[in-house]
Amino acid sequence: MPISLRYSPITVSDPEAALAFYRDALGLPVAQDVASGGQRWITLGEADGAQIVLSGPEAGRSPADGEALEELVVKGVLGPWVFATDDLTGLFDRAVAAGADVVSEPADQPWGPRDAAFRDPSGNVVRVLQS
């Protein structure tokens, strides 16, 4: 019985800023953009692969849970979210040009891959591996 990851949620402080970052800087295509009850869920990624779903901390949660989650987002303790690309330098340069806060420059890692890390507009750590 095969199993695969389909969706991974990423909580963001500002869905519009996150959309611009993940779509424009990282190049992920928008699969869905759904608004309901004053909240928004934005799905990005290729239709035949794993996708991310961006939403605010209060989306689908109680106000108290949303506040608690927002504190974690602001601290940058959620994630990291790990992506792969065949052009690490190009993607890294686009992310930096879009205002990403650099965590680590592209480098060969002792555990194997060449990778880099930066923070999205909400402070989430995004790590990108050279594939």
Z-matrix of the N, CA and C atoms (Angstrom, degrees):
N
C 1 1.445
C 2 1.527 1 108.84
N 3 1.328 2 118.48 1 104.94
C 4 1.471 3 120.32 2 178.81
C 5 1.530 4 111.16 3 -71.15
N 6 1.303 5 114.27 4 149.55
C 7 1.468 6 120.90 5 176.57
C 8 1.523 7 107.44 6 -139.81
N 9 1.317 8 115.79 7 146.68
C 10 1.465 9 119.51 8 178.42
C 11 1.524 10 109.20 9 -147.45
N 12 1.302 11 115.54 10 156.17
C 13 1.461 12 121.59 11 176.27
C 14 1.520 13 108.35 12 -76.75
N 15 1.313 14 117.84 13 132.61
C 16 1.465 15 122.00 14 -178.53
C 17 1.524 16 111.94 15 -107.91
N 18 1.345 17 117.21 16 -50.66
C 19 1.467 18 121.70 17 -177.44
C 20 1.525 19 109.64 18 -131.95
N 21 1.308 20 115.26 19 143.19
C 22 1.452 21 121.25 20 173.37
C 23 1.523 22 107.81 21 -131.62
N 24 1.332 23 117.37 22 120.39
C 25 1.460 24 118.95 23 -179.37
C 26 1.523 25 112.35 24 -77.02
N 27 1.324 26 115.53 25 142.41
C 28 1.457 27 121.94 26 171.86
C 29 1.526 28 106.51 27 -126.83
N 30 1.312 29 116.11 28 116.65
C 31 1.461 30 120.94 29 179.22
C 32 1.515 31 109.04 30 -81.94
N 33 1.321 32 115.90 31 130.47
C 34 1.464 33 121.71 32 -177.20
C 35 1.525 34 110.30 33 -129.74
N 36 1.313 35 115.91 34 152.46
C 37 1.465 36 120.81 35 178.90
C 38 1.520 37 112.00 36 -75.35
N 39 1.325 38 116.59 37 -35.78
C 40 1.457 39 122.22 38 -176.54
C 41 1.532 40 108.32 39 -133.73
N 42 1.345 41 117.86 40 98.49
C 43 1.466 42 120.02 41 -177.69
C 44 1.532 43 113.98 42 -55.89
N 45 1.323 44 118.07 43 -36.09
C 46 1.468 45 120.29 44 -179.11
C 47 1.533 46 111.34 45 -66.44
N 48 1.329 47 116.88 46 -43.96
C 49 1.469 48 120.64 47 177.78
C 50 1.528 49 110.29 48 -66.18
N 51 1.318 50 116.55 49 -39.67
C 52 1.466 51 120.52 50 178.76
C 53 1.525 52 110.64 51 -65.38
N 54 1.332 53 116.89 52 -40.90
C 55 1.463 54 120.55 53 177.67
C 56 1.524 55 110.37 54 -58.44
N 57 1.308 56 117.42 55 -48.30
C 58 1.468 57 120.94 56 179.64
C 59 1.521 58 110.67 57 -59.42
N 60 1.310 59 117.53 58 -40.80
C 61 1.456 60 121.50 59 -178.42
C 62 1.528 61 111.71 60 -67.70
N 63 1.323 62 117.05 61 -54.38
C 64 1.464 63 120.53 62 -175.85
C 65 1.532 64 112.07 63 -69.65
N 66 1.312 65 117.27 64 -33.47
C 67 1.466 66 120.82 65 179.14
C 68 1.522 67 111.24 66 -79.26
N 69 1.322 68 117.34 67 -52.40
C 70 1.461 69 121.14 68 -171.51
C 71 1.536 70 113.14 69 -84.23
N 72 1.319 71 117.51 70 -46.02
C 73 1.464 72 119.58 71 -177.57
C 74 1.528 73 111.75 72 -79.26
N 75 1.338 74 117.08 73 -42.95
C 76 1.461 75 119.52 74 -178.04
C 77 1.523 76 112.76 75 -91.20
N 78 1.321 77 117.56 76 -17.69
C 79 1.461 78 120.58 77 175.71
C 80 1.513 79 115.87 78 82.50
N 81 1.327 80 118.03 79 19.28
C 82 1.464 81 120.06 80 178.65
C 83 1.525 82 110.40 81 -79.57
N 84 1.323 83 117.24 82 130.02
C 85 1.465 84 119.05 83 178.84
C 86 1.527 85 111.42 84 -74.16
N 87 1.323 86 115.92 85 147.02
C 88 1.467 87 121.30 86 177.34
C 89 1.522 88 108.44 87 -80.73
N 90 1.317 89 116.53 88 124.84
C 91 1.463 90 122.09 89 178.41
C 92 1.523 91 110.40 90 -96.59
N 93 1.337 92 116.66 91 -39.43
C 94 1.474 93 121.76 92 178.80
C 95 1.516 94 109.04 93 -151.77
N 96 1.321 95 115.23 94 151.99
C 97 1.458 96 122.35 95 174.55
C 98 1.521 97 105.06 96 -140.95
N 99 1.316 98 116.25 97 101.50
C 100 1.460 99 121.74 98 -171.57
C 101 1.523 100 110.49 99 -115.65
N 102 1.322 101 115.87 100 127.12
C 103 1.460 102 121.74 101 174.67
C 104 1.521 103 108.39 102 -111.76
N 105 1.337 104 114.97 103 138.30
C 106 1.457 105 120.01 104 178.63
C 107 1.520 106 109.00 105 -159.41
N 108 1.316 107 115.98 106 130.77
C 109 1.455 108 120.25 107 176.69
C 110 1.509 109 114.52 108 58.46
N 111 1.319 110 116.93 109 33.86
C 112 1.460 111 120.07 110 179.55
C 113 1.520 112 113.78 111 80.63
N 114 1.324 113 118.21 112 4.47
C 115 1.466 114 122.63 113 179.05
C 116 1.520 115 109.03 114 -115.32
N 117 1.336 116 115.23 115 170.38
C 118 1.451 117 119.82 116 -176.71
C 119 1.528 118 109.84 117 -144.28
N 120 1.333 119 115.55 118 137.05
C 121 1.455 120 123.14 119 176.21
C 122 1.523 121 107.13 120 -124.97
N 123 1.330 122 116.93 121 121.57
C 124 1.461 123 122.06 122 -176.84
C 125 1.527 124 107.80 123 -117.27
N 126 1.327 125 115.48 124 117.07
C 127 1.459 126 121.19 125 -179.63
C 128 1.526 127 108.86 126 -99.06
N 129 1.333 128 116.27 127 128.93
C 130 1.463 129 122.02 128 -179.87
C 131 1.521 130 109.75 129 -128.97
N 132 1.311 131 115.57 130 146.69
C 133 1.458 132 121.61 131 176.54
C 134 1.512 133 110.50 132 132.88
N 135 1.314 134 115.40 133 169.07
C 136 1.458 135 121.52 134 -179.63
C 137 1.529 136 109.55 135 -69.01
N 138 1.321 137 116.91 136 142.82
C 139 1.464 138 122.29 137 -176.75
C 140 1.523 139 112.97 138 -60.57
N 141 1.316 140 118.12 139 -29.27
C 142 1.455 141 120.46 140 -176.04
C 143 1.534 142 113.23 141 -99.02
N 144 1.331 143 117.18 142 12.48
C 145 1.468 144 120.59 143 -179.26
C 146 1.515 145 111.88 144 -134.33
N 147 1.309 146 114.56 145 -174.07
C 148 1.460 147 119.77 146 176.59
C 149 1.524 148 109.47 147 -64.76
N 150 1.317 149 115.88 148 144.70
C 151 1.455 150 121.30 149 179.98
C 152 1.524 151 109.83 150 -127.47
N 153 1.319 152 115.68 151 156.34
C 154 1.461 153 120.89 152 173.86
C 155 1.522 154 107.99 153 -103.03
N 156 1.338 155 115.44 154 153.23
C 157 1.459 156 121.29 155 176.96
C 158 1.523 157 107.16 156 -126.20
N 159 1.331 158 115.73 157 113.91
C 160 1.463 159 121.89 158 178.52
C 161 1.521 160 109.39 159 -88.46
N 162 1.321 161 116.51 160 135.02
C 163 1.465 162 120.53 161 174.06
C 164 1.521 163 108.62 162 -157.47
N 165 1.332 164 114.56 163 158.66
C 166 1.452 165 120.41 164 177.19
C 167 1.517 166 110.47 165 -72.75
N 168 1.323 167 117.33 166 163.27
C 169 1.466 168 120.75 167 -177.04
C 170 1.525 169 113.65 168 -62.80
N 171 1.310 170 117.95 169 -25.83
C 172 1.462 171 121.02 170 -177.75
C 173 1.528 172 112.87 171 -90.24
N 174 1.326 173 118.38 172 -4.65
C 175 1.463 174 121.87 173 -176.51
C 176 1.533 175 110.62 174 -68.05
N 177 1.328 176 115.52 175 112.92
C 178 1.460 177 121.07 176 178.76
C 179 1.521 178 114.28 177 75.85
N 180 1.315 179 117.36 178 15.69
C 181 1.461 180 121.55 179 -177.09
C 182 1.527 181 110.65 180 -129.71
N 183 1.302 182 114.98 181 163.28
C 184 1.465 183 119.81 182 174.53
C 185 1.526 184 108.68 183 -69.40
N 186 1.337 185 117.63 184 157.48
C 187 1.472 186 119.11 185 177.02
C 188 1.534 187 112.64 186 -55.49
N 189 1.329 188 117.13 187 -40.43
C 190 1.472 189 120.19 188 -179.53
C 191 1.532 190 111.09 189 -64.82
N 192 1.334 191 116.69 190 -43.44
C 193 1.462 192 119.90 191 178.36
C 194 1.527 193 110.82 192 -66.02
N 195 1.332 194 116.86 193 -38.42
C 196 1.454 195 120.90 194 177.46
C 197 1.516 196 111.66 195 -61.47
N 198 1.316 197 117.11 196 -42.33
C 199 1.464 198 120.89 197 178.44
C 200 1.528 199 111.40 198 -64.12
N 201 1.325 200 116.10 199 -43.05
C 202 1.470 201 120.37 200 179.42
C 203 1.527 202 110.46 201 -63.86
N 204 1.314 203 116.49 202 -41.91
C 205 1.462 204 120.35 203 179.80
C 206 1.526 205 111.18 204 -67.64
N 207 1.315 206 117.36 205 -38.88
C 208 1.475 207 121.54 206 177.68
C 209 1.530 208 110.48 207 -58.86
N 210 1.333 209 117.28 208 -39.25
C 211 1.462 210 120.32 209 178.14
C 212 1.526 211 110.99 210 -61.82
N 213 1.330 212 116.93 211 -39.55
C 214 1.459 213 120.77 212 178.45
C 215 1.528 214 111.28 213 -68.30
N 216 1.329 215 116.96 214 -39.34
C 217 1.467 216 121.18 215 178.32
C 218 1.527 217 109.32 216 -61.87
N 219 1.321 218 116.99 217 -47.84
C 220 1.467 219 121.86 218 -178.24
C 221 1.531 220 110.63 219 -60.99
N 222 1.332 221 117.22 220 -36.38
C 223 1.465 222 120.90 221 179.04
C 224 1.524 223 112.24 222 -74.02
N 225 1.326 224 117.51 223 -17.04
C 226 1.456 225 121.15 224 -179.50
C 227 1.516 226 113.81 225 74.63
N 228 1.338 227 116.81 226 28.19
C 229 1.466 228 119.61 227 -176.56
C 230 1.529 229 113.69 228 -94.74
N 231 1.316 230 118.40 229 -5.16
C 232 1.456 231 120.41 230 178.18
C 233 1.525 232 109.56 231 -86.40
N 234 1.302 233 116.85 232 150.44
C 235 1.462 234 120.32 233 179.74
C 236 1.508 235 110.33 234 90.49
N 237 1.308 236 119.56 235 -160.76
C 238 1.452 237 127.43 236 12.03
C 239 1.528 238 112.22 237 -79.46
N 240 1.303 239 115.14 238 161.77
C 241 1.456 240 122.47 239 172.85
C 242 1.513 241 105.72 240 -104.36
N 243 1.326 242 115.80 241 127.19
C 244 1.461 243 121.16 242 -172.58
C 245 1.525 244 109.82 243 -110.78
N 246 1.319 245 115.35 244 125.26
C 247 1.454 246 123.47 245 178.69
C 248 1.524 247 108.55 246 -116.99
N 249 1.317 248 116.97 247 166.33
C 250 1.465 249 122.09 248 175.40
C 251 1.517 250 108.73 249 -129.79
N 252 1.318 251 115.95 250 146.89
C 253 1.458 252 122.44 251 178.08
C 254 1.522 253 109.51 252 -148.23
N 255 1.320 254 116.19 253 157.30
C 256 1.456 255 118.75 254 174.97
C 257 1.535 256 111.05 255 -91.75
N 258 1.351 257 117.07 256 -0.77
C 259 1.470 258 121.74 257 178.54
C 260 1.530 259 109.49 258 -134.16
N 261 1.321 260 115.70 259 72.65
C 262 1.461 261 120.87 260 -177.78
C 263 1.524 262 111.84 261 -60.06
N 264 1.300 263 117.73 262 -44.92
C 265 1.471 264 120.70 263 -177.90
C 266 1.520 265 110.91 264 -62.41
N 267 1.325 266 117.96 265 -45.71
C 268 1.462 267 121.18 266 179.66
C 269 1.516 268 112.25 267 -62.89
N 270 1.340 269 117.09 268 -44.45
C 271 1.459 270 120.42 269 179.72
C 272 1.530 271 110.17 270 -65.91
N 273 1.323 272 116.90 271 -42.90
C 274 1.457 273 120.94 272 178.43
C 275 1.528 274 110.67 273 -59.41
N 276 1.327 275 116.79 274 -45.58
C 277 1.466 276 120.63 275 179.54
C 278 1.531 277 111.56 276 -61.67
N 279 1.329 278 117.79 277 -40.62
C 280 1.475 279 120.89 278 177.52
C 281 1.528 280 110.84 279 -65.03
N 282 1.327 281 117.04 280 -41.33
C 283 1.467 282 120.76 281 179.77
C 284 1.529 283 110.68 282 -63.24
N 285 1.318 284 116.61 283 -44.62
C 286 1.469 285 120.73 284 179.00
C 287 1.525 286 110.40 285 -64.05
N 288 1.329 287 117.05 286 -42.59
C 289 1.471 288 120.92 287 178.43
C 290 1.527 289 111.27 288 -62.74
N 291 1.339 290 116.48 289 -28.20
C 292 1.467 291 120.93 290 178.78
C 293 1.526 292 112.11 291 -84.62
N 294 1.334 293 117.40 292 1.07
C 295 1.455 294 120.90 293 175.52
C 296 1.514 295 115.61 294 101.17
N 297 1.332 296 117.94 295 11.32
C 298 1.465 297 119.96 296 179.24
C 299 1.521 298 110.48 297 -62.71
N 300 1.316 299 115.17 298 140.46
C 301 1.457 300 122.63 299 175.41
C 302 1.532 301 107.22 300 -83.89
N 303 1.317 302 117.82 301 116.18
C 304 1.460 303 122.21 302 -175.26
C 305 1.529 304 110.59 303 -72.76
N 306 1.323 305 114.98 304 128.14
C 307 1.463 306 122.38 305 173.69
C 308 1.525 307 108.82 306 -96.84
N 309 1.341 308 116.46 307 -46.02
C 310 1.463 309 120.44 308 175.72
C 311 1.526 310 109.57 309 -151.25
N 312 1.316 311 115.39 310 136.15
C 313 1.463 312 123.03 311 178.61
C 314 1.530 313 109.26 312 -69.15
N 315 1.333 314 118.23 313 160.43
C 316 1.461 315 119.59 314 175.28
C 317 1.530 316 110.87 315 -56.21
N 318 1.347 317 115.07 316 130.52
C 319 1.465 318 120.33 317 -178.62
C 320 1.523 319 109.68 318 -158.82
N 321 1.332 320 115.64 319 152.74
C 322 1.457 321 121.11 320 172.68
C 323 1.521 322 107.50 321 -75.39
N 324 1.315 323 116.72 322 128.32
C 325 1.457 324 121.70 323 -176.88
C 326 1.521 325 111.11 324 -97.83
N 327 1.328 326 117.76 325 148.15
C 328 1.467 327 120.39 326 -179.87
C 329 1.536 328 112.44 327 -64.00
N 330 1.322 329 118.06 328 -21.90
C 331 1.466 330 120.60 329 179.85
C 332 1.532 331 111.97 330 -88.36
N 333 1.337 332 117.26 331 3.11
C 334 1.459 333 119.03 332 171.69
C 335 1.511 334 117.35 333 133.46
N 336 1.307 335 119.03 334 -68.02
C 337 1.467 336 118.28 335 -170.00
C 338 1.526 337 113.93 336 -80.36
N 339 1.298 338 114.42 337 162.06
C 340 1.466 339 121.72 338 166.28
C 341 1.521 340 103.95 339 -87.49
N 342 1.322 341 117.64 340 129.12
C 343 1.460 342 119.74 341 -179.19
C 344 1.513 343 112.00 342 -151.14
N 345 1.323 344 114.35 343 174.44
C 346 1.461 345 122.70 344 177.33
C 347 1.520 346 106.90 345 -148.76
N 348 1.323 347 117.17 346 162.81
C 349 1.459 348 120.52 347 178.35
C 350 1.524 349 109.67 348 -142.29
N 351 1.321 350 114.64 349 147.91
C 352 1.462 351 121.71 350 177.75
C 353 1.517 352 108.15 351 -155.17
N 354 1.329 353 115.83 352 170.86
C 355 1.468 354 121.28 353 179.19
C 356 1.523 355 108.95 354 -105.57
N 357 1.336 356 115.39 355 140.41
C 358 1.465 357 120.63 356 174.68
C 359 1.530 358 109.04 357 -75.95
N 360 1.327 359 119.95 358 178.42
C 361 1.469 360 121.01 359 -177.57
C 362 1.531 361 114.59 360 -59.32
N 363 1.337 362 117.67 361 -20.86
C 364 1.461 363 121.15 362 178.96
C 365 1.519 364 112.56 363 -92.38
N 366 1.318 365 117.57 364 -8.68
C 367 1.458 366 121.17 365 -179.21
C 368 1.521 367 114.00 366 101.42
N 369 1.335 368 118.21 367 -0.12
C 370 1.458 369 120.88 368 177.10
C 371 1.524 370 109.96 369 -68.01
N 372 1.333 371 116.02 370 138.90
C 373 1.459 372 119.86 371 177.61
C 374 1.525 373 109.30 372 -81.92
N 375 1.325 374 114.39 373 128.74
C 376 1.455 375 123.31 374 176.67
C 377 1.523 376 106.56 375 -117.23
N 378 1.320 377 116.37 376 125.40
C 379 1.459 378 121.82 377 177.87
C 380 1.529 379 106.26 378 -113.16
N 381 1.326 380 116.71 379 137.55
C 382 1.467 381 121.29 380 -179.09
C 383 1.529 382 108.33 381 -125.80
N 384 1.327 383 115.08 382 127.78
C 385 1.458 384 122.57 383 179.11
C 386 1.523 385 109.69 384 -100.20
N 387 1.316 386 116.07 385 145.73
C 388 1.478 387 120.65 386 172.00
C 389 1.525 388 106.60 387 -80.00
N 390 1.342 389 116.64 388 122.89
C 391 1.465 390 119.33 389 179.82
C 392 1.508 391 111.11 390 -99.83
